[in-house]
């Protein structure tokens, strides 16, 4: 089974040391929104919740990819 195009884009944008995780900066490279909007969407349940690792917050790449796929499907 082929990976969806969004997953390839995710891997290109977020090649950080913690495999499968994305920082808010990585997320905002994919979703052109401000940091304030990102956190508002998280608070309001529009965007997935991040995980806390060593005091920093990270999003799972698969959760972001799933959100992007749902958002694209809803826009169509």
C-alpha positions in Angstrom: 0.0 0.0 0.0 1.4 3.4 -0.9 1.8 6.2 1.6 -0.5 9.2 1.1 1.2 12.2 -0.4 0.7 14.1 2.9 3.0 11.6 4.7 5.8 12.3 2.3 5.4 16.0 2.9 5.4 15.4 6.6 8.7 13.5 6.5 10.3 16.2 4.5 9.2 19.0 6.8 9.8 17.3 10.1 13.2 15.4 10.0 13.8 16.1 13.7 15.6 13.8 16.2 12.4 12.5 17.8 11.1 10.2 15.0 7.4 10.5 14.3 7.0 13.7 16.4 6.5 17.3 15.2 7.1 20.6 17.0 4.6 23.5 16.6 7.1 25.0 14.1 7.0 21.8 12.0 3.1 21.8 12.1 3.0 25.5 11.1 5.2 24.7 8.0 2.4 22.4 6.9 -0.6 24.3 8.0 -0.1 28.0 7.3 -1.5 29.4 10.6 -0.1 31.5 13.4 1.1 29.9 16.6 -1.8 31.5 18.5 -4.3 30.0 16.0 -2.6 26.6 16.4 -3.0 26.6 20.2 -6.6 28.0 19.9 -7.5 25.1 17.6 -5.9 22.6 20.1 -7.9 24.2 23.0 -11.1 24.1 21.0 -10.6 20.5 19.8 -10.1 21.4 16.2 -6.5 20.2 16.1 -5.0 17.1 17.8 -3.6 17.5 21.3 0.2 17.4 21.6 2.2 15.0 23.8 4.6 16.4 26.4 8.1 14.9 26.3 10.8 16.3 28.5 8.8 19.5 29.1 8.3 20.2 25.3 5.1 19.6 23.4 5.1 17.4 20.2 2.5 16.2 17.8 2.5 12.7 16.4 3.0 12.8 12.7 0.3 10.2 12.1 -2.2 12.4 14.1 -1.3 15.5 12.0 -1.5 13.4 8.7 -4.9 12.1 9.8 -6.2 15.6 10.6 -4.9 16.9 7.2 -6.7 14.1 5.4 -9.9 14.7 7.2 -9.6 18.5 6.6 -9.0 17.9 2.9 -12.0 15.5 2.7 -14.3 18.0 4.4 -13.2 20.8 2.1 -14.0 18.7 -1.0 
